[in-house]
Every structure is written in structure tokens, then in C-alpha cells.
Amino acid sequence: MLGIQTASPQNQTQETYRRAKQLIPGGTQLLSKRPEMFAPDCWPGYYREASGCEVIDLDGRKYHDLATSGIGSCLLGYRDPDVTDAVVRRVQLGSMSSLNAPEEVELAALLTELHPWSDQARFCRTGGESMSIAVRIARASTGRDEVALCGYHGWSDWYLATNLPRKSAETGTTLDKHLLPGLEPAGVPMGLAETTHPFTYNDIDALKQIVKERGPKLAAVVMEPTRYTHPEPGFLEAVREICDECGAVLVIDEITTGWRLTLGGAHLHYGIEPDIAVFAKALGNGHPIAAIIGRRNVMDAAENSFISSTYWTEGVGPTAALATIKKMQSVDVRQHIDQIGEAFRAGWSELGARHQLPVKVFGHAVLLHHTFDHPQAAELGTLFTIRMLDHGFLTGSGFYPTLAHEQRHVDAYFQAADVVFAELKQALDQDDLTTRLSTPVRHSGFARLTPSPKS
């Protein structure tokens, strides 16, 4: 259980975010944690405690988190006792020194054992930097520069270069179809223009066209194994074959999927062997750790390129990963989260039908996305989030179930949502949805929080 709630004479949670927007460009370090992505001026941007699927904000208000569970980083739930005990022990013994932490060797052995196609592993601490390392290794291994990509892969120059102006009008030359629209490549060198070539998931012809035009220059094909849907029969196998034919390194980004479909990652679920696979987020259940694993003939190139950082050597990350993986080996996390996710999917659809509200719910049960299928979807979603906060629930447009979620949490959520849906239906019938909103409408992609100095 979490700590005792205490009253606060002021709204410390909201005041902290007001200060943050003055002190931190963008307000937060992660776009997906901006309150504006949920309910501006209402979403509690800061937490004091977190355990299981419960969160307490700075003012002592308690919420059940039926949103994305730390943006997908806590597959076992917040403050998992087994992971926490291992981390605390490592901290008490010392988490950093001039020598290396032996846990990284044990973790490398465990990961290569779980992935028989792989031979070696490198570690860092975040998803974005792990993808940069993977692409660097692929380029070093092949001696080539260009990358074909499919999916969302972070904030780095190599990826955002896709949104730089292009000489030719290629199909799908921007990242707008790759999760987040509106990502400006400000600060990305113009010299990287046309070094990346995006293609759409399940569109093998688009990849074939890229290879036809750029094949001899392709260092890698970088892709998520899945996000919202399963691959069409033969799609991933065809990608693997194309990489073999053109000599590109196949890099599978498992950061978001996070071992939710099977122990070890979605590529194992689909029976595909990449040259490099990348893990982060849920690997350490909330503690910073990322892994780049791969075949020896590709990974050896890391020795020819300078890839090095002090905090990649601390001991907490690999310790947390070992504890997380060992727990997932003993508990069927995948079955549990699939059941919870399917219960949520059914609840959202049933509630929409009951109140005659058009809704959508899509994605894998373990990575669900839900919204309103209506021209005023953003307004409906914002008001829904605000009202659910009053009922003690964190909710947005996605639900990533964890081992800590139980059926009772889903039942309580939909009991509260039933009341809120009734109000939303009434607001549409009376055409006063906008007047019921006390805040601006939530953002749906990347946007500045303040006007540009140049505007």
C-alpha cells in the first residue's frame, strides 16, 4: 500500500508544473508525460509515491493508473518488490566505482541464452540512445550510411532526419505515419537529408522499392516487429530475405513491445531472427537499462567505433534487468496482461454501445489504444480524462496492462466510466461539450508549449 494521504493548502502538483514550464524547455523530459497530452491544467504531472498500479501525487491524491504504466516501462507494476529488493541491495553495496559491475556480464549471458541467434550484447540506459548505438553498429559493420525504417525509434538525428526537406517527392517521406505527427527536425544537420527512407508496416512493396533505388547504400533496415497489428503472413520473412539479399543489417526495435507478446520479444513470437535486437523500457521495470544484442559478425563492429559512456557502467540497471527477467521467467506475465487487456477492450466497446457513443479500441491487448470515433474526439477525450481524475483514475488514450493490474481495477474503472460516458452523451445531445471543458483541449502530437521566439 502507498503512504497516508495528507491535505495540502495549495495545489502543489499543478504549481510544480507551472514552475517547470519556466525552468525546463518543454516542461518535461518526455513528450508523453506532458500534462497537455492528457488534460491541460488538470492532469497531475508529478508523483510522490508509486506502487503496483497506484500513484499518489504531490498533494496526497491517490489514483489508480490505467494509462500507460510509466509509458510502458513498468511491466511488473510500480515498485515491484523483487526488483526493488535487488536494486536496494546493489545500491547498499555501491552502485558505481572505478571497476565494472559484474551484473552486466551475467545479463549479457542471460540475454544471449534467451536469444540463441545472438552472440553478444552492449548496454546503455535509454531507448533513444540504444537505437543510436544499433544504427551506429550497423553502419560501422556495413560501411554504408543509409537506413530504411518502419515505426517509431526516438529522438536522435539519424531518425528525425527523415523529416528534413527532400529533393524528390518519395512516398511517405515524413514520420507523420510513424506514431507522432509534427516532429520538427530543428537542429538536425541538413547533410543528413535523404539518408533515411520510411516504409509502412506490412507494405513489402514499399521496402522493395527502397532497396531497388538505394540497396547498395543501405546499412540497415530498422523496424518495430509490431505495434498495433500482427504482421501479414510472410511480411517479416520477406524483410529478412531482402536484408540478406542487399547486405543490410536487420535491426528489430523491441523497445515499445517490451516482451509483452512473449518472453524475449515479439520477434521470437513471430519466429524471425534479426541481426540486432534492441530492448529498453520494461527491461528494468522502471530502472534505466537498455540492451543491444546481436550476431557476433555484426556486433564486432562496435570495437571499431567509439561507443562509450560512464553511466552505462553503473550497477543498478543490469541488476534491475536481471531481477525483472528472472521474475518473468517464473510468472506468466504475458497471459495475465493479455487477460486484463482483453477485459479492458471489451469494457470500452460495451460502454460505447450502451451509451450510444462512437468509440474505437485497437492494438494488441497488451498495448491497447482507445479513443472516441467522433469529430470532437479530442474534446471528448479531454473531458473524459478530467472526470475520471475526479473518480481517482489516470487515463488517457492508451492502456498498457501490467502484472499489478487486477480485474477489480478494470471493474472499478468502468463503473466510474459509466457515469462519465452518460455525461459525455448528454454533452453531445445538448451540444455543450466545449462549455463543459474548463481547460484547453489535449494535444495530439508534438507542439510547442510557448510561442516560438521567432514568431
Secondary structure, 3 states (H helix, E strand, C coil): CCCCCCCCCCCHHHHHHHHHHHHCCCCCCCHHHCHHHCCCCCCCCCEEEEEECEEEECCCCEEEECCCCCCCCCCCCECCHHHHHHHHHHHHHCCCCCCCCCHHHHHHHHHHHHCCCCCEEEEECCHHHHHHHHHHHHHHHHCCCEEEEECCCCCCHHHHHHHCCCCCCCCCCCCCCCCCCCCCCCCCCHHHCCCEEECCCCCHHHHHHHHHHHHHHEEEEEECCCCCCCCCCCHHHHHHHHHHHHCCEEEEECCCCCCCCCCCCHHHHHCCCCCEEEECHHHHCCCCCEEEEECHHHHHHHHHCCCCCHHHHCCHHHHHHHHHHHHHHHCCHHHHHHHHHHHHHHHHHHHHHHCCCCEEEECCCCCEEEEECCCCHHHHHHHHHHHHHHCCEECCCEECCCCCCCHHHHHHHHHHHHHHHHHHHHHHHHCCHHHHCCCCCCCCCCCCCCCCCCC
